[in-house]
Amino acid sequence: MQTLRKHAPYIKNSFNHTYNNGRIEWINNKIKVLNRVAYGYRKFNHYKNRILLPFKLRPVKRTTNKPIKNKTRSKVA
């Protein structure tokens, strides 16, 4: 009974307010399950896009790390 009395205000608040962390827990669970399965992804962007896919968020565009070549050369004095 002490535990129920101790948590009574929080239990009452759960009936008065509609906020809960169920959606966040669902997202965390999906990501954890994907981590167990995702050993085959070669690139981090593919892994990240796979995480975003169930949440209907836009995938991240692939970027290259290659430097941009400048077509005009500057003369060194």
N, C-alpha and C positions, 0 to 999 in steps of 0.2 A: 503494500500500500504506500510506503514512503516514496517509491519510485514514481508512482502515479501522481501523488501530490506534488512531487518535485517538478514533474514535467507538465502539470496541468495547464499553466498559462500558455505553453507552447502548443499544446493540443488544442486549446480553445482558439488560438490564433490560426491554426490550420483550417478550422471551419469558417472563420471570418474572412480569410484572404484566399485568393485563388492561385497565388504564386507557389511554385514548387520547383525542385531541381530535376524533375524527371527527364526533361528534354536534354539537359546537359549530361546527365548520367547515360542516356541513350547514345549521345554523340561520343562520349568517352569509351563506351563499350564497343561501338563500331570501330573506332580507331584501334583499340587494343586487339580486337579480333583480326583486323587487317594487318597489324604488326606481326601476328603469329603466322600469317599466310604470305606476307609480302617479301620473302627472301629472294624472290626471282626478279625483282625490279632492278634494272641496271642503272637507271638514272633517277635522281631524287625528284625531278619534275614529274615523271610518270607516277611515282608513288604519291606525291602531293595531289595530283589530279585525281587519282583513284580515291583518295580520302574525300575530296570535295564532291565527287560524283553523286553519292547518295543524298547529299544535302541540297542538290540542285543549285550549287554555286558555279560560277563560270570557271572553267579550267584556266590555269596559268599559261600564258603564251611562252613558248620555248624561246629562250634567248641564247645567243652564242657568245662565248667569251673571246672571240677572235678580235684583235685590234682592227680598227678602221684604217685602211691604207689611204694616205693622202696622195692624190694624183699630182699635185703641184709640189715640186721640191723647192725648198728655199736654199738660196746660195749662202754658203758660209764664207765670211770674209777672212 
